[in-house]
């Protein structure tokens, strides 16, 4: 009961922090904030607290596990001989199982977009947020697209409008990217945690759905709308096809997935090596990076409803997500859950939600390059709001995790 009370305080603390760093408190329109948080809670109740939620989780698990087995079939065809070597089992699962699934899922998502299935789902979610929150058509559609797309791919659905977006709209677009993860990357984390966290596929999908309205709400507190957007709250934007047929969509998706796979591998090599370097230096003081991150971020873990006894371990993962990447944090969460001293299931679920976003320092540069490439004339504006947008993304995912913790029911 105490942890739930602290979690309620945590929700208001996160809203209060966003209010404290707002650039124009008097201009805040509270309708999108109240509706954004309201939709977040409604989605959470539907998915986590009602019988529908159990159907949702079991359905997601069956579908995603089936898709993972399909990805494994393709991976085995190319890499099976490598799996039979003497590589450490955890490395084999990551390098030859988890990471290659990006290629398959990226291709699969591209096909769903070409068939307009994903576009229809995104449009429905966008319409619901737009009608209730009264946010502009462009920023709402981009935020909704982030539920399934990456932080640089989602803005492409509103490409013609980016150059004329207001400061508040740009903030919303960037925050949406920081507060969610892409569908292809989500598959990796499901693969890493499916044996440790029951229903992880449903939890990660729920996290992105819940964080979308939260991202809009938090962004509208930090940089409220003071201009007139090009697209109004009633404008409906159509998502255009980019491929001529299903085969082109599949091949383009596979190519994009391969680029992302190489990026993930390079990032892992670099960051794991850097962690080793930093720990080598800190060892002179009998400290480690994990210890420092754990102590610094443990209060945030407590505010999300994680027990005091597990706060330092959880804080370490929250810090790794921000300072390094969510990939490192999820990998270490998987390692902790298979260790001799695992976290409780509730803490693991809360962290699954809290880590589900691209809000880290490296992503600021990624978004500046990606969105700046769409509208080069807005690069200066993007650079000015980049850090605030990342903080907003952290607050949005933390709120989602807090609400998930309040409504969590052990199975």
N, C-alpha and C positions, 0 to 999 in steps of 0.2 A: 504493500500500500504506500509505503514511504517513497519507493522509487517512482511510482506513478505520480505522486504529488510533486516530486522534484521534476519529473518530465513536463508537467503542466507549467511549472515555473520556467523550465527550459524553453518552451515555445514562446512565452512572452519575452524572455531574455533575448532570443534571437531576433524577434521583431523589434525589440528595443534597441539592439545593436544596429540594425539596419536604419532605424530612425535616427540614431545618433550620428551616423555618417552620411545622412541625406544631404544633398546639396541645396535643397529648397523645401524645408519642412512645411512652410505655409502653403505651398502649391500641391501638396499631396492630396490626391483624390482617393478617398478610402473605399470606394465601391470595388475597384479591381482587387484591392488588398483583401477585403472581407470575403469577396466571392472566390478569390484564388485559394485562400486558406480553407474556405467552406468546401470547395470542390475537392481539395486535397483530403479533407476529412471524410467526405462522402465516398470518394474512391476507396479510401482505407477501410471504411465500415463495410462497404460492399464486398471487398476482396478478402479482408482479414477477419471480419466478425460475423458474417452471415454464412448460411449453408452454401450459398452460391460460391463463396470463397474456396471451400473444399473442392467443389467441382472444378473451379478455375485452376487451382494448384495441381490437382491430379491430371487435368487435361493438359496443362502446360508441360508438366513433367513427361507425360507420355509422348507428346508431340516433339518436344526438344530432344528427348533421349532417342527417339526414332531418327530424327534428323542427324543427331550426333553419330548414330550407327551408320547412317548413309555416308557421312563425312569420313568415318573410319574406313569404310570400304575403299574410298578413293585414296586415302592416306596409305593404307596397307599396300595398294598396288604399286606405289612409288617407294615407300620408306620401310616396308616390313623387314627387309634384311638388316636395316640399321637397328630396329627394335630388338632383334635377337642377339645383339652384342652384349658387352659387359658394362654398359652404361648404367649409372645409378637409376633405380626405378622411378624416383620422383622427377629426374631430369628427362627420362624417356617419355613419361606421361606429358610433360610440358612441351618438350621440343618436337616429339613425333606424334603427339595426339592433340593436345590443346591448341597449340599455335596454328597448325595446318587447317583446323576447322574454319578459320577466318576466310580462307579462299572459297570453301564450299558455301558458307553462309552468305558471303558477299555476293556470290553468283545467284544464290537462291533469292535473296532480297531484291536483286536487280530484276529478276523474272517477275516477282510479285508486283513490283512497281510498273513494269511494262504492261502487265495484265490489269492494271488499275486497282488491284485489290488493296494494296498498301495505301495508295492515294485516297481511296474511299474511306478507309479507317481514319487516316490522318485528317481528312476534311471533316468527318463527323466530330472528332475530338476538338478540332479547331473551332467548328461552329458552336459547340456547347460552351467553350471558354469565351468566345467572342460575344455570344448573346448575353451571357451572365456578367462578364467582367467589363464589357464595353471597351475592350482594347482594339487597336487598329487591325485591319485584315492581314497586313503583311507580317507584323510582329507576332500575331497569334498563330498564323499558319507555320511560320518558321519554328516557333517554340513547340508546336504540336509535332512537326516533322522530326524534331530532335529526339522524340521518344524512340524512333527506329533508326534515324540517320546519325551520322557523326557531326561533330561541331563545325566542320567546314563544308559538309555536304548539305546540311539542312538549309542554310541560307541560299543555296542555289535555287530552291523552289520559289524564292521571291527575288531572284536576281535583278529583274528590271526595276525594282523599287528601292534597292539598297542605297543607291547614290543620293536619293532624295529623302531618306529617313531622318526623322528628328533624333536628337541626342537620346531621348528617352526610348525610342524604338531601337536604336543601335544597342543601348544598354540591355534591353529585353532580349534581343537576338543573341547577344554574346552570353548573357546569363543562362539562357536556355541551353546553349552548348556546354557550359560548365556544369550544369545541374543534372545532366543525363549522360548515358553512354550509347554507343552505336550497337545495332543489332548483331553485327558480326563479332564485335568484341565481347558482347554479352555471352555469346556461345562459349568463349574460352572460360569465363568465370563459372558458368554452369558446369562445364567439364571438370574444373578444378574442385568444385565444392559439392557436387551432386551426391557424394557418399558421406559427407560430413554434415550438411545442412538440408534436412528434408524439405522438398518443395522449393529448392533454390531458384529454379526457372521461373516459377510464379512470383517469387519474392523480387527478383531483379526486374521482371517486366512491370510488376506493380510499382516498384521504386521509380522507374522512369515516368510512368503514367501519373503518379502522385506528384512528382517533382516538377512536371511541366507547369501546372497552374501556380505552384509555389514559386517557381522562377519568375513568372510574370509579376506576381504579387510583390516579392522582395525587390525586384528591379524598379517597380513603380514607387516604392518607398525611397530608395536611394537616389534615383533620378526621376522625379515625377514629370509627367507630361505638361509642358508649358507652351508648346507650339501646336500647329494644326497638321496632323499626319496626312500624307497623300492619299492613303486608303482609310476609309472611315470604319466605324465599328459594324457597319452593315454590309460592307463590300465582301463578296465571296471571290477568292482567287482560285483559278483552276490550275491544277498541277499538270504540266505538260509532259508528254512522253519524250524521251531523249534517244530511244533506239527504234530501229525500223522493224525489228521482229524479235521473237523470243531468243533465237540463237545469238543475235547480236547483243541482247541484254545479258545473256548468260556469260558470253565471252568477255564483255566489258566488266561485268561484276567480278569475274575470276581474276582479270588483270588488276583491277582496283584492290581486290583482296590480297593479291601477291605483293603489291606495293606496301599495303598495310602490314602484312606479315614480316617483310624485310625491315620495316620501320620498328615493329615490336621487338624483333630479334636484336637489332642494333641498340635500341633503347635499353633492353635488358642487360646486354653485355656492358654498356657504358655505365649504367647506374649501379649495377652490382659491383663493378670494379671501383667506382667512386665511393660506395659505402665502405668497401674494404679499406680504401685509402684513408677515409675520414676516421674509421674505427682504429686504424693503426696509429694515427696521430693522437686520438683521444685516449688510447690505452696508456699513454704516458701519464695521464691523470687518473688512471683506473676508472675511466668512463667509456661509454659507447654511444653512438648516435641513437640507437634504440632506447637507451635509458633516458637520454635528454628529451627525445620526442615524447616518450611515455609520461614523464613528469609534467611537461609543458601542456600537453593536450588532455591529460586525465580529467580536468574539470569539465571539459566539453563532453567527455564520455559519461560522466556522472549526470550531467544535465539531460542527457538523452535517455537515462533510465538504466544505465549499466551499473551493477553493484560496485561498491567501493573497492571490494577485494579484487575486482577484475579491471578497475579503471586504468591502471598504469599500462597493462597489456593492451587494452583497447585504445588508449591514448597514443601509444606507439604506432598503431596501425593508422589512426586518423592523421598523425603527423607524416607518416610515410606517404600517404595518399597526396597530401598537400605539397610536401617538399620534393618527393620523388614522383611517383605516379600511382594511380589506383591499381595498376597491374602488379607492382611490387607488393602493395598492401594486401590484395586478394591472395597472391601467392603465399605470403606469410600467414594470412588467416588460415589458409588450407593447411599449412605446416603446423600451426598451433593446434588446430582441431584434431590432428592425427598424432600429436605429441602425448607424453605421459601426463601433462597438465593442461587439458583442453579448457576452453571457455565454456560456460553454460550455453545451452541451445538458444535461450532468449538473447544473450549478449551477441552470439554469432549472427542471429537474425537481424538485430539492430545494426550491427556493423555491416551486414550485407547491404542494407539500405543506405547507410551513411557513406560507404565507399563507392556507391553507384553514381559516379559522375566524373567528368573530365576536369574538375576544378583543381588544377595544380599549376605551378609557375611555368612549366614548360608549355602548357596549353595556351598561355597568353600569347606567346610567340606564334604558335600554330594558328590561332584565330586571327592575329594581325596579318599573317601571311595569306591565309585562306580568304577571309572576308575582304581584306585589303586588295586582293587580286581581283575581286568582283567589282569593287569601287575604289580605285586607287586614290581618288580625290578625298576619300574619307579616312585615309590612314591616320592622319593626325588626330582626328576625333576618336578613332578606335584606340589609339595609344593612350589617350587621356583617360578613357574609362575602363581600360583593360583590367587593371588591378581591382577596381571596385566591382566589376562584373564577376571576377573570379571569387571575391569574398561573398558576393550575392549567391553564387552557385554553391559555395560551401554552406551558407545559411539555409538555402533551400533544401539541400540533401540532408542536412542535420535535422531540419524540421520534419522532413519525411520520416527519417529514422526514429525521431522522438514519438511521432504519432503511431508509427508501426509498433513501437515498444509498448505504448499505452494499451493498444488494442490486441497485442499478441496473446494468443491462446496456445499453451503447450499441447502437443499432440502425443 
